[in-house]
Amino acid sequence: MITAWPQCLGLNLNETAMVKALQANYGVPGHEQFTAAMDLAQTIFECCAINTSINYDTSLWKLQSLGKKELTVPLTCCKLVNRFEFTAYLDPVPVNVTLCQALQTQDYEKSRHLDVSLV
């Protein structure tokens, strides 16, 4: 199976393809499983997007205002009060939602996941 279909096991992942998948699928109606999987990964690994939160800036989720208008990143990108709860990714509670959603790095760096990426 590994030699026949390596991408099924997460092998041979292409960072560019992963970013494009995020930008095309996150928060889009009909792609709820993708969104939940990203939210779960961001919660467990305490990361934001694929390699930087900027990935969300040009996503359909952001460009078509599919999420709440005031969100610059999904709430699962924020440091969460309830991060150890099994369902935190489904109902994230940010430590400080205002700072997490700030536009300037110096404002959000202590409230948003920064250093860890999914690749």
Rosetta silent file (secondary structure, phi, psi, omega in degrees, C-alpha in Angstrom):
SEQUENCE: MITAWPQCLGLNLNETAMVKALQANYGVPGHEQFTAAMDLAQTIFECCAINTSINYDTSLWKLQSLGKKELTVPLTCCKLVNRFEFTAYLDPVPVNVTLCQALQTQDYEKSRHLDVSLV
SCORE:     score description
SCORE:     0.000 S_00000001
   1 L     0.000  -37.643 -179.076    0.000    0.000    0.000 S_00000001
   2 L   -62.167  -43.096 -179.037    2.838    2.423    0.765 S_00000001
   3 L   -75.416  -26.920 -179.084    4.341    2.050   -2.700 S_00000001
   4 L   -81.861  -35.460 -174.851    0.960    2.123   -4.436 S_00000001
   5 L  -148.793   68.602 -174.936   -0.559    5.107   -2.631 S_00000001
   6 H   -63.534  -31.437 -178.898    1.944    6.898   -0.321 S_00000001
   7 H   -64.303  -21.866  177.130   -0.137   10.068   -0.005 S_00000001
   8 H   -63.238  -30.934 -178.861   -2.787    8.016    1.804 S_00000001
   9 H   -98.915    6.690  179.183   -0.363    7.633    4.700 S_00000001
  10 L    83.594   14.447  177.993    0.851   11.226    4.639 S_00000001
  11 L   -91.928  154.829  176.505    4.077   10.431    2.872 S_00000001
  12 L    62.938   39.220 -179.389    5.452   12.499    0.024 S_00000001
  13 L   -78.556  140.359  179.922    3.549   15.604    1.092 S_00000001
  14 L  -107.465  119.908 -176.151    4.067   18.746   -0.927 S_00000001
  15 H   -58.266  -43.187  179.792    4.019   21.943    1.128 S_00000001
  16 H   -62.194  -42.684  178.999    2.692   24.054   -1.738 S_00000001
  17 H   -65.178  -36.239  179.123   -0.123   21.579   -2.391 S_00000001
  18 H   -67.081  -41.363  178.086   -1.003   21.549    1.310 S_00000001
  19 H   -63.165  -44.784  179.252   -1.209   25.362    1.421 S_00000001
  20 H   -62.019  -39.309  178.281   -3.410   25.372   -1.699 S_00000001
  21 H   -63.302  -43.421  177.421   -5.657   22.707   -0.154 S_00000001
  22 H   -59.528  -49.348 -175.776   -6.028   24.807    2.998 S_00000001
  23 H   -66.174  -28.798 -178.624   -6.815   27.937    1.012 S_00000001
  24 H   -89.922  -22.107 -170.635   -9.370   26.155   -1.190 S_00000001
  25 H  -117.845  -27.633 -174.052  -11.104   24.019    1.452 S_00000001
  26 L   -63.664  127.694  175.188  -10.910   25.482    4.961 S_00000001
  27 L    73.352    2.526 -177.812  -14.295   26.786    6.114 S_00000001
  28 L   -84.042  131.158  177.616  -15.908   26.155    2.733 S_00000001
  29 L   -53.705  135.502 -177.042  -19.426   24.663    2.819 S_00000001
  30 L    93.368  -10.196 -179.713  -19.269   20.994    1.884 S_00000001
  31 L  -119.358   36.868 -176.712  -15.720   20.679    3.236 S_00000001
  32 H   -62.006  -34.555  179.522  -16.597   20.410    6.925 S_00000001
  33 H   -67.333  -39.107  176.696  -14.391   17.342    7.442 S_00000001
  34 H   -62.489  -46.327 -179.592  -11.353   19.195    6.087 S_00000001
  35 H   -60.586  -46.033  179.332  -12.112   22.148    8.355 S_00000001
  36 H   -63.270  -38.958  179.023  -12.550   19.913   11.408 S_00000001
  37 H   -64.913  -41.730  177.575   -9.303   18.079   10.600 S_00000001
  38 H   -65.476  -43.629  179.445   -7.395   21.370   10.345 S_00000001
  39 H   -62.747  -40.111  177.461   -8.949   22.639   13.571 S_00000001
  40 H   -63.896  -47.131  179.788   -8.037   19.389   15.330 S_00000001
  41 H   -61.555  -43.921 -179.393   -4.446   19.524   14.037 S_00000001
  42 H   -64.549  -34.456  178.645   -4.070   23.193   15.006 S_00000001
  43 H   -72.096  -48.712 -177.529   -5.373   22.435   18.492 S_00000001
  44 H   -66.713  -47.389 -175.011   -3.242   19.331   19.093 S_00000001
  45 H   -90.301   -0.473  179.929   -0.017   20.634   17.548 S_00000001
  46 L    49.395   58.012 -179.875   -0.573   24.242   18.700 S_00000001
  47 L  -131.667  179.535  179.167    0.080   25.635   15.254 S_00000001
  48 L  -141.145  112.447  179.859   -1.656   27.900   12.771 S_00000001
  49 L    73.106 -155.067 -176.552   -2.170   26.899    9.130 S_00000001
  50 L   -87.359  -52.479  179.387    0.401   24.928    7.170 S_00000001
  51 L  -135.149  -10.306  176.646    3.559   26.982    7.641 S_00000001
  52 L  -166.845  149.833 -179.894    2.375   30.456    8.665 S_00000001
  53 H   -64.085  -16.659  177.772   -0.892   32.112    9.632 S_00000001
  54 H   -62.428  -22.614  176.767   -0.534   34.202    6.465 S_00000001
  55 H   -52.542  -31.787 -178.368   -1.816   31.098    4.612 S_00000001
  56 H   -76.280  -21.767 -176.403   -5.297   32.166    5.724 S_00000001
  57 H   -58.691  -34.698 -178.702   -5.008   35.682    4.232 S_00000001
  58 H  -111.850   25.122  177.737   -5.649   34.412    0.701 S_00000001
  59 L   -86.300  156.529  175.275   -7.965   31.545    1.608 S_00000001
  60 H   -60.242  -34.933  178.448  -11.564   31.331    0.414 S_00000001
  61 H   -54.351  -42.580 -178.274  -12.523   31.347    4.106 S_00000001
  62 H   -84.303  -47.976 -174.656  -11.085   34.861    4.435 S_00000001
  63 H   -65.919  -32.665 -179.446  -11.674   36.280    0.948 S_00000001
  64 L  -102.218   12.211  178.715  -15.322   35.231    0.810 S_00000001
  65 L    49.794   48.582  179.628  -15.979   36.017    4.484 S_00000001
  66 L   -78.518  -20.840  175.330  -17.048   32.427    5.201 S_00000001
  67 L  -101.002 -173.522  176.620  -16.030   32.834    8.839 S_00000001
  68 L   -63.502  138.085 -174.921  -16.901   35.602   11.244 S_00000001
  69 L   -55.690  -36.134 -175.416  -15.928   38.944    9.722 S_00000001
  70 L   -79.370   -4.492 -178.490  -13.758   39.947   12.687 S_00000001
  71 L   -87.093  129.205  172.757  -11.572   36.817   12.483 S_00000001
  72 L   -94.876  -26.558  174.923   -8.164   37.082   10.833 S_00000001
  73 L  -139.801  158.032  176.205   -7.359   33.444   11.679 S_00000001
  74 L   -60.884  153.378 -179.377   -9.533   30.575   12.935 S_00000001
  75 H   -61.118  -25.053  178.866   -9.994   30.439   16.702 S_00000001
  76 H   -72.706   -7.665  172.319   -8.000   27.181   16.805 S_00000001
  77 H   -79.902  -17.599 -178.111   -4.928   29.248   15.869 S_00000001
  78 E   -80.972  155.116  169.894   -5.286   31.016   19.214 S_00000001
  79 L   -69.195  130.248 -170.722   -3.846   29.811   22.488 S_00000001
  80 E  -108.650  139.935  173.430   -6.828   28.135   24.116 S_00000001
  81 L   -65.092  -38.906 -174.164   -8.115   28.059   27.672 S_00000001
  82 L  -101.987   27.657 -174.274   -9.685   24.661   26.946 S_00000001
  83 L   -59.308  -23.352 -179.422   -6.815   23.146   24.900 S_00000001
  84 L   -91.214   -2.500  176.682   -6.766   19.954   27.005 S_00000001
  85 L   -78.983  140.009 -176.682  -10.462   19.241   26.500 S_00000001
  86 L   -55.559  -36.652 -176.374  -11.162   16.461   23.996 S_00000001
  87 L  -104.235   21.896 -178.543  -13.535   18.639   21.962 S_00000001
  88 L   -57.150  -35.460 -178.917  -11.614   21.922   22.175 S_00000001
  89 L   -67.046  -21.827  178.915  -11.177   21.997   18.404 S_00000001
  90 L   -86.693  -26.325 -178.999  -14.970   22.016   17.988 S_00000001
  91 L  -143.088   67.582 -175.893  -15.579   24.829   20.483 S_00000001
  92 L   -67.649  138.919  177.856  -12.291   26.700   20.984 S_00000001
  93 L  -120.074   97.657 -178.394  -12.096   29.225   23.822 S_00000001
  94 E   -64.259  147.237  174.642   -9.168   31.619   23.213 S_00000001
  95 L   -61.782  -44.729  178.033   -7.183   32.989   26.140 S_00000001
  96 L  -147.187   94.526 -175.446   -7.488   36.431   24.525 S_00000001
  97 H   -63.535  -35.341 -178.828   -9.471   36.510   21.287 S_00000001
  98 H   -64.091  -49.521  179.209   -8.810   40.222   20.681 S_00000001
  99 H   -67.658  -37.833  178.946   -5.023   39.887   20.798 S_00000001
 100 H   -60.067  -35.938 -176.711   -5.097   36.616   18.861 S_00000001
 101 L   -91.114    3.543  179.271   -6.954   38.314   16.014 S_00000001
 102 L   -62.794  157.270 -178.055   -4.707   41.398   15.955 S_00000001
 103 L   -89.585  -26.648 -177.050   -2.952   42.235   12.691 S_00000001
 104 L   -93.114  135.484 -178.050    0.478   43.148   14.062 S_00000001
 105 H   -53.516  -45.050 -177.560    2.899   40.415   15.152 S_00000001
 106 H   -63.172  -22.899  178.653    3.855   42.222   18.350 S_00000001
 107 H   -83.807  -39.096 -175.269    0.181   42.293   19.318 S_00000001
 108 H   -98.417   -8.421 -171.775   -0.711   38.644   18.603 S_00000001
 109 L   -60.108  -25.645  179.425    2.583   36.835   19.286 S_00000001
 110 L   -96.221   -3.456 -177.051    1.648   35.872   22.861 S_00000001
 111 L  -119.742   -5.514 -178.436   -1.930   34.892   22.020 S_00000001
 112 E  -127.120  147.545  176.041   -1.551   32.958   18.748 S_00000001
 113 L   -69.456  131.112 -175.055    0.387   29.814   17.845 S_00000001
 114 L  -121.902  -48.596 -163.718    3.434   30.863   15.839 S_00000001
 115 L   -85.156  -26.148 -175.211    6.404   28.519   15.719 S_00000001
 116 L   -92.114  138.470  176.008    5.034   25.071   14.969 S_00000001
 117 L  -125.835  167.977 -178.571    3.888   24.141   11.463 S_00000001
 118 L   -86.189   -1.521  176.953    2.220   21.096    9.944 S_00000001
 119 L  -117.893    0.000    0.000    5.117   20.422    7.526 S_00000001
